């Protein structure tokens, strides 16, 4: 189990975490200590911030909601000698840039918000920095005096130019978004109903033993900002949520349970059962996945959406009640993972894009037997209808690649699930990590070898016949002695002698490997295709699902042009050394679906038809079995 991605919090539960409007920063005094670098934002970062502000205030009226806000990244501070003085541990670039923006808008601020007093920012390595920022419009110190002042001056010029290129309405809307507040008391909670810009304010308690330098270092390892998981953890461990004598013990218990959940989710078998292979949401700590289920975060959700949602939930219901909900969701996921049938069917549905929140909602609101026998099978059936309908599975072709992959994945899963007296489980982690995809069983008859693929193709042929690629200088007699392959089709069965025609072809392959020529390569390709009887699958037939199977991407690349017996040999070798091979893929190459096997070294039309029938039968029997059981 890999726990290398587990969240290690640089902040403890004695700290204060809240959302502050920019107006709330009025009159504050911020100090940037010497362990931090100076101001370094360029026009790229400054314009991006302003563009984000503009996008927020341009939101159509129909989409505007009271209390909506744009959330800046966290600012981590430690209080100094009085209430309004703070050491900035993280976020000094944003605070400085905001100060410059507010400087530019100072005339409008004086008219609309006369009580607002712009906060100060002082860099201890630059004693004149407070004065330089305060007089940025007409600086008394040359910008070239210090590199920090140069970047501040350039940032202000960027801000000035940006605002001069927008209309007055947009400028005023941004100003109001920066400084508007509308606070109302609701029960015991103060709610800001203004549509404004806010900052995640993380105040390190005065009694925090970790030094500011240590906290800064942890927050900036790899320049990774605080994640939703970090911020949510801080919410749960905030002293304000535990007011009794058992507060410390309860926070310790929560931290222990947190780590247990995170470590459990670090098990790839569990994690990839829950997450589809193309999940666009990425996680530095996997427990955040559980939080996203509760918050119902989507790809379109704004920055720190989950943190903001949890702040609301904890304010309304309390930290312990919401943590109980987290544990309930996690325990449900573990229950599904442990149950063999639920594991396979839910794992399949999640990979097809079924929302996990929909499954949880249905589970919580319905009878568990009905959930298994009706709801899940209905969802599987719906996924197949979008794949052509279960009556049309047999007609699927390579052109329906996504649909074919869906059917083949389900076939493999059901083959594992419906095996009697077996505790075998389909390994979603290996399937997703190794990126299995569909491939032709028999090579394509109109396939031609490109120059770059000639030598790999030669090596495949030589390896199958037990010839080392380094044997290119062997004589015909030496080649005869070197040949060693269990395949009887290369020998004359009566005499036991090697087929002269094949010997000639192999000598040509050795020559081709030494001197690749595209025309000669494709001439040999057709000869071996005929030898391995792969010509039966021609035209549209070769693209039918009867000639398609799941192969991993690495193997696809290595033998995409190879013939059935070569693929078969590779599959058997991989399986013998423990390389994951989907069960139906392995069964196909072992001719499991063909009752009477005359030839193990070619894939015939009859083999394909039997294989296709097995796919349709297995899927239909699963979908219809609940009706039979009820009858």
Helices and strands as residue ranges (DSSP letters): E 16-21, G 22-25, E 29-32, H 43-57, G 61-63, E 69-79, E 85-90, H 92-104, H 106-112, E 120-123, H 129-134, G 136-138, G 143-145, H 147-164, H 168-179, E 183-186, E 189-192, E 196-204, H 212-220, G 221-223, H 228-236, G 239-241, H 247-265, H 268-274, H 287-295, H 305-317, H 319-338, H 340-351, H 356-365, H 368-370, I 371-375, H 376-385, G 393-395, G 398-400, H 401-417, H 428-433, E 436-440, G 451-453, H 454-464, G 469-471, H 476-482, G 488-490, H 500-514, H 518-531, G 534-536, G 539-543, G 545-547, E 548-552, H 553-559, H 564-576, H 583-589, H 605-630
